[in-house]
Amino acid sequence: QVQLVESGGGLVQPGGSLRLSCAASGFTFSRYGMTWYRQTPGKERDMVASIGLDDSLAYYEDSVKGRFTISRDNAKNTLYLRMDSLAPEDTAVYYCMTHLGEANYWGQGTQVTVSS
């Protein structure tokens, strides 16, 4: 059974940092790309960053380039998103996702709130 569990969200002041984690189980984590998405109320879920089988293959949405870093630890079956220089517009629920076969699997999300 595929399971993705996000953690690490919270309330942070503008300019601050957070590191999100996504613990994966039920599949061979090292063989699949992973993606972080975020969603705000009333809007679609947008891709933030994605990573291939290792840290050398990373893609970022333009608004987070230079501020966010996606990485993975295949030994720990865990995906990370380091977020620096956070701004109020980064406030959202953040989700990790993987595509296996013909299905997308999502975690439950973790709330990130950037506010003073």
C-alpha positions, 0 to 999 in steps of 0.5 A, a space after each residue: 500500500 503506497 503511503 506518503 506522509 508529509 510533515 514539517 509545516 507550520 507558522 513562520 515569519 516572512 524571510 524565515 525558513 522551513 524544511 518539509 519532509 515526505 516519508 514514503 512507504 509501500 513502493 521502491 522509493 529510489 526508482 521513482 521521481 517525486 514532486 512537491 505541489 501546493 494549494 491555496 483555498 479556491 485555487 488549483 494545486 500547483 507544482 512547486 518542484 520535482 526531482 528525478 531518481 537523484 538530486 541531480 535532476 531537479 526542476 523548480 517553478 519560477 517563483 521558488 527558484 533560488 529559494 527552495 531546494 528539493 532533495 531526497 534520501 533514498 536510504 531513508 525513503 524520504 523526500 525533502 523541500 527546504 524553503 528559504 526566504 519565505 514570503 506570505 505568497 508561499 502560504 499554502 498546503 504542501 503535498 508530495 506526489 508520486 506517479 506509479 503505473 497509471 495512478 498518482 499518489 498523494 500525501 495528506 498535506 502539511 500547512 505552511 503559513 507565512 505571516 508576521 
